[in-house]
Amino acid sequence: MGAEGRGRLKPLDVHTVRELWSKTYNAEGKPDWSHIYPYYHPDVIFQDSIQRVEGMKEFVALCERLTKRCEKLQMEIHSIAQQDNVILMDWTMTMVFKKFPSTPIYGSTKLTLHEDGRIIEQRDYSDLWGDIFNGIPYFKKTYRKFMRRYFG
């Protein structure tokens, strides 16, 4: 994207991020990230509890895979704050699958802004498997027992 394309974007701050993310995760239907892609730097690094991708092409592919897996995806941002070039937010994301119960995931995101104002790094923190297994009675008990035994 050229400089003129970036010039038309609102500067990223807590208000813009809240507004953009609220448009991404629809109340009904599949999520659409297309309006936030211009806010990501071409060399973006995304990392969560199961994967790390580098570059815009890989990030878009990750978003498309998530869209295909979920019947519906909702996100509620509980709190959001910014200090210098870092924006932090706490959220609950509810994933609705075709054959499984709805699964709330509780997490946080750290967005690091490049000097040009776009997101250069996104790090999502959550206990993805623990939250998913909490919705499956047999796995919930086994998973929590395993975690207490080996890690706590």
N, C-alpha and C positions, 0 to 999 in steps of 0.2 A: 504494500500500500504506500502510495506517495505521501509526501508531507501535507499536500492539500487535503487528502482523505483523513489524515489524523487531526488536522486543524478543525474539522467540523465536529469532532467528538467532544462530549462534555468531559471535563477533567475528572479523573477518578478520585472520589472521596467517599466517606461513609454514606452520604445521601445517594450518590450516583450508583454505588455498588448495591445498596438496598433496592433501589428502583430497578436496576438491570436484572438482578437475581429474581425479583418478584415476577418479572415478565418471562423468565426462563422456565420456571416450574409452574405449569398451568394447573388450575384447579381441576380441570378435566383434560384427559388426553395426554399425549406424549410431550416431553419437554422439547424446547427449541432454543438452542444456544446461538443461532446465527447472528443475532443482534449484539452479542457480547464478543464474538470472535475478533472484531476490529480493535478491541481493548487489550488484546494479548499481543505481546511482542513475538516476532517470528521465531526467536530462539527460546521460547518459553520452556520451562521445566515444570512438569506436573508430577507430584508424588503423593500417594496415599498408602494405606496399609498393605496393599497388594501389588502395586505397580509403580513404575517410574517411566515417564515418557519425556522425550526431548524433541522440541520443534513443533511448529504449528500443525503440520500435516499429521503427525502422530497424535497430537492432542485432539484434533477434530475426529480422527478415527476412534479414539477412546470414547468420546462423547456419543458418537454414532452407535458404538457397540452397546453402551448403556441404554440408549434409547430403544434399541431392538430388544433388549432383555426385559424391559419393563413395560407393563401395560399402561402404567401411569406413574409419575414421579412428582412428589410435592416437597417443597422446602419451606420451612418457617424459620426466619432469622430471629433469634431471641435477643441478641445483643451484638453491637458492632462498634469498633473503636479504631482510631488511627493515630499513629505517632510517626511523624516524618514520612518515610516511603513504605511503611508497613500498615496494612489494614487487617485487623483480626475480627472474626465473627464466630459466634456460637449458633448452632442450628440443630434442627431436627429435620431429617429427610425421610419421607415415607415412600418406600418402594412397593408398588403393587404389581405382583406377578400374576401370570395367567393361572398357574396351577398351585400356587402357594399362598398362605395368608399374607396380608399386608405387613410390612416389616418396617418399624421406625428405627432409624439409625441416628444416634446422637453424636454430634461431633463439632469440630472447630476447623476453620480454614484460616491460613495465613497467606495473604497476598503481598508479594513484594513488588514494588513498582520500579521499573527501569527509569533512568534519568529522563527519558522522553515521555514518561507518564503512563506507559502501558505496563501490563502485568508481565514480569519477566520470570516470576516463580510463584507457583501455587502449591501449597502443602496442606493436604487435608489430613486431619487426625480424627480417628474414630476406632471403636472396637467393632469393626464390621462383622466379624464372625460371631462374636458374643451377642451382638444385637440380633443378628439373624437367628442364631440358635435359641435365643430367648423365646422366639415364636414357635419353636418346634419342641413339644414336651419332652420327648426322649433325649434329644440332643442337648437341651437346656441343662438338665441335671448332670449328664455325663460331661459336658464341656466345662461347667462351673466346678465340678469335682476335680477334673483334670487340672484346671487353672489354679485352684487352691493348693492342690497337692504339689505341683511342680514350680509354681511361681508365687505362692503367697501364703 
